[in-house]
């Protein structure tokens, strides 16, 4: 290669641009757009409705071709782009216009820390010999993720304040209080994982989950070593994204939320940003607790193993296989969040605060203490994995048993 292409700055700018288009433009934004359709279809099935079925370009055999409602995604985008933007006369115009972009931008910046595939060893030599499939690799990557995640709440708070509307302000205040309440638990749930793997760099955390545990019977994924931490992190992270059952800042049946004064692309940015946060949360959970792009026993060491068959993979095909595994895990986590959205009712505000301060926070501290004791007794992680399996079994049994009925409750009389 020429000296120009061997320049480290040129190589970094080129690879960063390509990885941005692959991850953000080619995966995150299209998946977020599809999730808007998936949520509408799922809500329709849950409520016995038709769902999106009207938008179409042409008719086929005398019937409109609606493509299962997928055309509604494009129709919504066109509608929001061409609708007249409205700004309240008494609003703070600059802050009002900036607020919708804050949550969207912070979510994209978090995705820059996520490794979405194995490092490519190209054999090209020089600065192109080793290309990590991660936009920004920092030693303090997880700490930066937590810092950026805490900034996302400013979008809702500033939107509510700048609108100069009592209902929007109430939604912004709710968002601020909810964010502060769950940020502490969110950070503490990851301390046990950091104690196990001893790193805050996300690609190193993925590599640490590539082995096996529990006497070689289980992959060393965070969800097996830290099942309590995984559950607590998922609950706290969903609360941070302000989605049901934690959608008190929006509260359509109560206050109509912090975006009540927004229209056109302002509202569109809030809506798209919410689904980008869903993808970001799924990507982080996949990276921290589901082994990232790895699939033990199937994909590893540049080999694709399907039972007795083994196929050697080149650098590019190995990278594509890892990206496919990562994308599949992220998609399944997104589906899980949509299912939670249309399964659980909204909390009351006192229940929301009680869950954050009196349930998640104490349990995260207990998880840290138990993890420290088990690591001191058995550094091989086998005892930690065994205790994790006991937690999973207990969780399943408690879920099957259901909530305990109070004595004298009307339901107990039947």
N, C-alpha and C positions, 0 to 999 in steps of 0.2 A: 504494500500500500504506500501511497505518497506520504510525504512528511505532513501534509495538511491533515489527512485522515488519522495519522498517528498522534496528533496533538491531543492530550488528555481532555482539554476543555471542549474541543470539537466532538470527541467521542462521547463525553458525558452529556452534552447538549443533544446530540443525535439520539442516543439511547433513551434518554429521559423523555424526549418528545414522542418517540415511537411507543414506549411503555405507557405513557399517558393516554395516547389514542387507543391502545389495545385495552387497557384496564378501564379507564373512565368513559371514553367515548364509545368504545366497542362493547363494553360489558355492563358497567354500573348504570349509565343513563338509559340504555334500552331495557334493562331488567326493571329499573324503577318505573318506566313507562308501562311495561307489561303488567307490573304489580297493580297499577291502577285498574286495569281491566280485570285481573284475577280477583281483586277484592270486591268489585261490583258483581262479578259472576257468583262469587262465594256467598255474598250477602243475599243475592237473589235466590240461590238454592236454599239458604237457611230460612228465608222468609216466604218461600213458595211464590216467588215472583218470576217474571220473564227475564228481568235484567236488561243489559244493553242489547238491543236487537233492531234498532231503527236506522242507524246510519248505514248508507250503502252508496255505491257508485253506479251500479247497473243492475238489471234484473236478469235472472237465469231461469229459463223454463217458466216464465211468468211470475216468478217470485224474486223479491229483492235479495241480492247476494250480500249477506251481512258478515260472513266469515266469523261466525260465532261471537260477533260483537267487537272484534279486534279493530274494526274501522273506527269505533268510538274513540280510541286512543288518539288517532290522527284528528278526528273531528273536534275533540276537546282542545287539542293544542292549537288548531286553527282558530277556534272560537276565542280562546283566551288571548291569542296574539293580536286579534283584530278588534277586540272589545275596547271601548273607550276607557282609559285609565282615569280614575276619579280620586282626587285628593281633597279631604275635608278642608274647608276654608280656614279653620283655626288650628290645623295640624302643623307640626314642625316638619316642613317639607323635606329638608335634607335627610333627617333621621328617618322619616316615614319611608323614603325611597331606598335607603340603605338597608334597613332592617330585614327585608325578605331575603337578601343575599347572604346574610351572616351564617345562618344555619346550613345553607347549601354549600357555601365555600368551606366551612370548617369540616363538613362531612367528606368533601373531596380531599382536603388536606390530610385527614385521617387515613383515607384509602391509600395515600402515597406511602404510608409506612408499612402496608400489608404486603408480605411476599405472596404472590399469586402463582408461583411455579418454582421449579428447581433452577439453580444457577446453571447457565449455559456455558459449557466449556467448548468453545468453537474450534480451537486449533488454528486460529488465524494469526496468532502471535501478537505481541505488543499489548496495547491498551484494549484490543478486541478479543484477547484470549479468554477472558472471564467476564461474562455479562450476567449480573444478578437480575432475576425477574422480580424486581422491587424498585419502585420509583425512587425512594429515598431510604438509604440504609444508615441508621444512626444507632450508636451504642445505647442511647437513652430513648429508644423509639417508643416503648410502652409509656414512659413518663410523659413524652410529648403527646401521645394519644390521649391520655387523661387530661392534660392541660387544654388541648384543643376541644375535647368533648365538653369541658366546663364552659368554654366560650360560646357554644351553640345556644345556650339559654338566653344570651343577650339579644338574639334576634327577636324572640317572643316578648321579652321584657320591654325592649325599645319600641317595638311595634305597638304594644298596648299603651305605652306612655305618649308616644308621638302622635297617636291618633286623636288625642284630646276627647276621648269618649269614655264615659264611666264604665261601660261594659267591656270595652277593650282593655282599659286600665285594670279592671278586676281580673281579666284573663292573664294579663302580664304579671300581676302580683302572684297569682296562683302558680304560674310557670316558674317564677323566681323561687318561691318557697318550696315548690316540689323539687326543683333542681338542686337546691342547697341540701335538702333533706336526704336525697338519694346519692349525691356525689360521694359522701363519706363512705357509705356502705359499698358503693361501686368500687372505690379504690381498695378498701380493706378485703374485699372478696378475692382480689388478685394477689394479695400478699402471700397466701399459702402456695400459690402456683410459682411465685418468684422464689420462695424458699426451696421448692422442689428442684427447679431447673437452674437457679442461680444466675439469671441473666434478665436484662430488660430489653434486649435486642430481639425483635420479633422473628427474624429468620433463625436466630439461635434457639429460640423457644420452639420453633417448628422442627428443627433438626434434633432437639432433645427428645421429641416425641416419636422419633423414628424407630426406636428399639422396642423391646417387649418388657413386660413386668408380670408379677404374680406367677413366678416360676416359668416364664416364657409362654403363658397361656393367653395373655391379653396384650394388645398394643399399649405402649406407654403414653397414651393420650391423656390430656389433662382431665377429661371427663371421668376417667377411671381412677386417676390418682387424687382428684379433687372434685368428687361429685357434688358435695355440699357447696363448694365454691362456685361450681358451674351453674347450679340452680339459682343461687343467690345473685350471681353476676347477671344471669339472664333476666331475672325479675327486676333488678335495679336498672339495668340498661333499657328495658322496655319502658320503665317509668321515666327515664331520661329522654326517651324519644317522644313522650307525651301521647302515646297511643293507648287505646282502650285495653285494659280497664283503668288506665291511668290518665285518661283524657280530660281531666278536670280543667286545665287551662282553656280547652276548646268548649266543652260543655254545650253542645248544640241545643239541648232542651232546657238550658239554664241561662247562660250569658252570651252564647254565640261566639265567645272566644276573642283572643287578642287580634285576630285578623278580620274582625267584623267590618271595618271600614275599607278593606282592600278589594280591588276589582282587577280585571284584566290580568296582566302578567305578574302583578304584585301578589295576588292570590295564587296564581299559577306557580310562582316560586315557592310559596309556603307549602302548597300541596306536593309539588315534585320533591322539595327538600325533605318532606316527611318520609317519602318512599326511598329517597337516597339514604336517609338515616336507617331505614329498615335494612337495606343492603349492607351498609357499613357495619351495623351491629352484627349481622349474619357473618360477614367476613371476619370480624374480630373474634367472634365466638368460634368460628372454624379454625382460625389461627391459634387461639389460646387453648382450646379444649378438644378439638377434633383432628389434631395432627396436620392442619393446613392442607397442603397439596399431597401429602403422603397417604398411601393406602397399603399398609403392611401385608405381606403375603401375595400382593398383586403387582404393585409398582414399587421398584426400588433398585438401586445400583444399575441403572440403565437397562433394566430387564422388565418385561411385561409377562407375568406368570398367570396362567389360567389353568389350574389343575396341573396335569403333567406336561403341559405345553409351555415352553419358554421362548420368548422372542426378544432378541437383542435390539435395542433402540439407539438410534443416533442422537446427537445433541438436540436437534430440532424436534424430532418426534418425541423424545423423552420430555422435553419442555412442554410440548402440546398436550401430552398425556397428563402431566402434572396439572396444567391449567384446566383441563377437562374435569379432573377429580376435584380441584378446588371449586370450580364453578358449580358442580353438582351439589357439593356440600352446602355452599352458600344458598343455592336455590331451595334446597330442602329446609334450611333454617328460615328462609323467607316465608315458605308455606306454613311452617309452624307458627310464625308470628301472625299471619293472617287468620289461622285457625283460632288462636287465642283472642284475636280481635272480635270474632263473631261467636265466641263461646261464653265469655265471662261478662257479666254486667259491670257497669261503672261503679267504682268505690264511692262511698261518701268521703267527704274531706277529712273527717276525724279518723276514718279507717285508713285512709292514705297515709296520714302522718303516723298513726300507730304502727302500721306495717314497716315504715322506713326506720323509725327511731327505736321501737320496742321489739321488733322481730328481726329484721335484716341486720341491724348493727350488732346486737348481742350475738347472733348466730355467726356472723363473720369473725368476731373476736374469739369465740369458742373454736371455730375452724382453725384459726391461726395457732392457738395453744395446742390443740390436738395434733396438728401437723408437725409442730416443733418437737413434741414429745416422741412421736412415731419416727421421725427422721433421726433423732438422737439415739433411739433404741435400735433402729435398723436402717442404715444408710442405703441399702439396696432397693428401697421403695416397695419391696414385696409386702411388708406389713401394712404400709400405707394403702396399697391396692386392695388387700384383703379387707381392711376396714372400710374402704370405699365401696366394695361389693356389699358389705353388710348395710351400709347406708342406703344403697340402691334398693335392696330387698325391703328394708324398713319403709322406704318411701312408697314403694309399690303397694305394700300391705296397708299402709295408712290411707293411700288413695282408694284402694278397693273398699276398705271399711267405711269410708265416707265420714262426714262430720258427725260429731257426737251430739245427740239430741238432749236438750235440757229436760229436767224433770218438770212435769206440768205443762210442757209446750204442747200446743194443739196437735202437732204431728205425732207426738208420742202416744196419743190416745187411740190411734188407729192401729 
